[in-house]
Amino acid sequence: MTDTPTLFVTGGCGFIGSAVVRQLISETDALVVNIDKLTYAGHRSTVQPVADSDRYHFARADVADADAMARLFDQFAPDGVLHLAAESHVDRSIDGPSDFIRTNIVGTYTLLEAARQYYRTLGGPKREGFRFLHVSTDEVYGTLGDEGAFTETTPYDPSSPYSASKASADHLARAWHRTYGLPVLVTNCSNNYGPYQFPEKLMPVVILKALVGDPIPVYGTGENVRDWLYVDDHARALRRVLRRGTVGETYNIGGKSEKQNIAVVRTICRLLDERAPRDDGTPYAEQITFVDDRPGHDWRYAIDCSKIEQDLGWTPEETFESGVARTVDWYLAHREWCERVLEDRYAMERLGTAS
């Protein structure tokens, strides 16, 4: 891949995708084509800081639209694809799995096929340098007990419609490499957090509900464990895999920050007590409310990311403490953004009860 590649980022107006776009424009010389359908969780405001760059192009398109994908490959002749477009909220997948099947499975298939047809036309250095990076989740591995960690060879055992759809997409990506020779790489990451996350995931939900005085919902006993990865660290890892990863390989990406959900919530409450104390001085933690657990809620995720550390030299830069502090500060400074993206789209109600 050249020092000035043309790169497709699918889902580039989403949470993780927009972090990748912002980094690519700010820290590299790449020409970036952001391909996004602009669903409820995709907003062009997430890339506004770099949208005026002459190296940034936006294409509103659905990755499941074969004609649109073919046209974009013909028009821009990319050197690489970072495929992040996905429906990603477990609770929504429980209530309505069809969107997850269409985007995560059919969309990945359609994009792989468009890339394969394009790749067949390439020759020389352009063909040698082309890469297709499929970005996935640690949830495909299922659940862990109190010990151990997921590795790149952990068998798949998805529990939710979301994780099953991502597992299917992972298998398709690897099959397109093994069967057709498409130069595919796969990554599986732990729970991301940070700026611009749509307020349906744990951290922004806790922050926003705390600030308006609503009950802060915690599933079950709050003892489920996740590994937390700051989104900018993840974006840096994806860039490293795209440039230096070995074709056909999988790389797990984790934040080395295993925490119980209740510990995450209490950390956020403590930071809000310091930064935006309630008028009556009551600690925000008093708003914590335990609710019925999510159906099929995996007990624990943990990532062994030694492969990407040893092979590619990537390690997370943010600690859990520094990353959560940055996240809380960002949401406190961008409450207007939260209100704007939530308007007429989502009232932060409970989803995924499978009732």
N, C-alpha and C positions, 0 to 999 in steps of 0.2 A: 504494500500500500504506500502511495506517495505521501510526501509531507503536506500536500494540499489536496486531500481527497474530497470527493463528493459523497456525502453520507446520508442515507435515509434514516430517519428516526420515526418509527411508527408509535402512535400514542404520545407524541411530543408535547401535547398540551395537558397531559395528565401529570400526576404527582412526580413519579420517578422520571418519566420521559422529559418533562420540562427541565428538570435538574440537569439531565444529560445535554439537552439543547443549550441551556445557558452556559454550561462549561465549555462545550465545543466551540461556541461562538467567542466566548471570552478568553479562552486559554489555548486555542489552536487556530490554525489557518484554514480549517475545513469549511467547505460549502455545505450547509445543512438544509435538507429538505424535510420539513416537519409534516408528517402525514397523520391527520387526526380526523375522526368522524365528528368530534365535538358532541359527545354524549353528555349526560347530566354532570359527569365528573371531569369533563374536559373544557378548559377555558383558556382563551387566547391571552388573557391577562397574566397567566403563569410564565409566559415568555416575553412579556412586554419589555423587560430590561434589555433585551437583545434584538427585538423585532425590527429595529431600524437599520440593522447591519445589512450591507449589500451582499453578505454571504448567507443570509437567512431567507428561506423561501417557505411559504405555507401552502399546503394543498389539503383542502377539506375533502376527504375521501374515506371510504370504508374499506378496510383490508379484505373484506369478504367480497368486494366488487372486482371481479377478474379483469374486466375491461379497463377500469380505472387504474388498477395496478400495472397492467401492461403498458398503458399510456405513459405513466410516470417513469417506468424503467426506460422506455424509448426516449422520453424527453430529456432526462437528466443523466442517464448512463452512470449510475453510482459505482463507487469503488467498494462500498460496504453497506450493510443494512443492520441497524440495531432495532430488533423487533420487540417493542414493549407494549404495543396496543393490546389491551385485555380488559375484560370485566374482572374486577378483583375483590369485591366485597363478599365475604363468606355469607353473611346474613341475607344479602340480596339473592345469592345463588340458591339459598334454601327456599325463599319465597317464589323465585322465578328463574329456574335453571336455563330456560330456552335461550336467553340472550348470551349466556356463558357458552353454550354449545355453539352458537352461531359465530361469535367473535373469537373465542379462544381456540376452537377446533377448526371450524370451517374457514375462519379468517386466516389462521396460521397455514392451513393447507393451501389456500388461494395465494397467499404471499409466497410460500415456498415454490409453488408452480410458476408464478411469474418470475421469480428469481432464477429458477432452473432454466426456463426458456431464454431468459436474458443471458445467463452464464454460458449457454451453448454458443452464443454469437461472439464471445470474447476470444481474444488470442493474445499471446505475448505477455508482457508485464501486467497488463490490465487483468487478464485471466488469472495469472499467478497470485496477484494481490487481493482479489475479491474475497470478501468474507461475509457470512450471514450469521449474526449473533442473535440467538434466541434466548430471551430473558424470562426466567421462570422463578419458582418459589420453593422454599423448603417444605411447604405443606404437602407436596406430592409424596413425601416419604411417610406420611402418617404421623403417628404419635410415639413418643419415647416414654419410658418409665423415669424413675428418679436418677438413673445413671445413663452414661453413654452420650454419643453425639452422632448426627448424620454425617456420613462421608459421601463421596461421589459414587460409591458402589452400594450404598444402602438400597435395598429393594423398595420399589414403589408400593405404597399402601394408602391411597388417598381416602379421606373420610367424608368430604363435602362435595356437592356438585361443582363448586369452584375448583377445588384441588384436583378432582377427577378430570375436569376439562383441561387444566394445565398439564396434568400427567399425559393426557392424550396428545396435546400439542408437542410436548417434549419428545414423545415417541415418534411423532411424524417428522420432527426436525432431524432426529438421528437417522431415521429411515431414509430421508432424502439425501443424507450424506452417504450412507452405506450402499444404497441402491443406485443412486444417480451421480454420485461424486460431487454433489454440491458442497462447497467448503463451509460447513456448519460448525459453530461453537455453541455450547449451552452453558448457561449459568443458573444456579439456584440460590436464592438469597433468603435471608431471614427477615423479620419484621422491620420495615422501613418507617422512619419518622423524620419530621423536619418541616421546613416552610412549604407552603402551598399545598399541603395535604387536604383533600376534600373532607369537610367536617362530618364524616360518617365513621371514621376510624377512631381508635381509642383515645389517643392523645388530644386531638382537637375537640373531640366530644367532651372530654373531661374539662378542658380549659373553658370552653364556651358555656357549658352548663353550670360550671362553678360561678362564672362571672355574672350570670343572670339569676343566680339563686335557685336553680332547679336541682332536683335530686341527681346525684352523680351515679349512674348505674354501673354496677360491677357484677359480672356474670358469676353465678354459683358462689363459691367461697372466695374467689379471687386468687386462688393459689396456683392456677395454671401458669406455666412458665414459657416465656418467649425470649429469644435472643434479639436484641434491639440494635439496628444498624442505621446510622445517620445517613440521610439520603445523598448528601454530597460525597460521602465516602463510597457509597454504592456506585454513584456515577463515575467516580475516578476508577473504580475497579472494572467497570464495564469498558471504559476506554482502554485500560491496560489489557484486558482480555482480547479486545478487537485487534489491537496492534501486535500483541506478542503471544497470544494464546496459540496452542497447537490445534490445528484443524482436527475435528472429530472428538475433541476432549470436552469434558464437563468440569466446571469450576464452581465450588461452593463458596459463597460470599457471606460472611457473618460479622457482627459487630463486637464479638467477645463481651457481650453484656447480657447475660442471662438474668432475668428478673421475673418475679411473680407479678401478675397483673396488679394485685393490690399494692405492691411496693411502688410500681410505676405511678399509680393514682395518688398515693400518699406523697410521693416526691413532687408531683405537679402541684398538689394542694399546698405543700410547704413553700414552694417557689412563689405561688400566687399570694400567700400570706405575706411574703416579704415585698413583692413588687406591686401588688394591687390589693391591699388589705380591705376587708369588708368594713363598711362604715361603723358597724356595731362591734367590730373587733373579734367576731366569732371566727374560729378557724374554718377554712373551707372543708377540711376533712369531715366536719360534722354533716355535710351534705351527702356523704357516701351512703349509697343504698344498695344492698345486695338483692339481685333479681334472679329469676329462674335462669338456669344455665342454658347455653346454646345447645340445640340438638347436635349430637356427635362432636362435641367440643374436645379437640385433642388436648391431652394433658400437658405435654411438654415438647418444645422444640429446642434443639441445640445444634449448632453448626460447628463442624471441624473444618476450618478454612486453611489448614496447613498446606494444602496443595497450591493454592494461589499465592500464599506467602513464599513458599520455597521455590516454585517454578517461575513466578512472575514478579516477585518482590513487592507485592501489595500488602499493606496492613491498614486497618482503620486508623484515622487520625483523631477522631472524636472519642472521648470517653462517654459513658452514659451520662455522667453528671454534667459535663460541658455541653453535650448535645441537647439534653432536655432543657437546660437553661436557655440555650439559643432558641430552641423551639418555642418555649413559653414567651420569651421576649418578642419573637416575631409575631405571634398571634396577638399579643397585647397591642402591638403597633399596627396591626392590620385587621382590626375587627370589622372595618368597613368592607374589606375584601371578602371576609367570611359571610357577611350579610348579603353581599351582592351575588355570590355564587350559590348561596342557599335559596335565594328568592324564587318562589314558585317551583322549586325542584325537590326540596327535601326539608321536612320540618323537624328533623332529628328525632323522629319517633322510633320506637323499638321495631326492628325487623327480624326476620329469621326465626320465628317461634315454631314454625311448622305446625301451626294449630289448624 
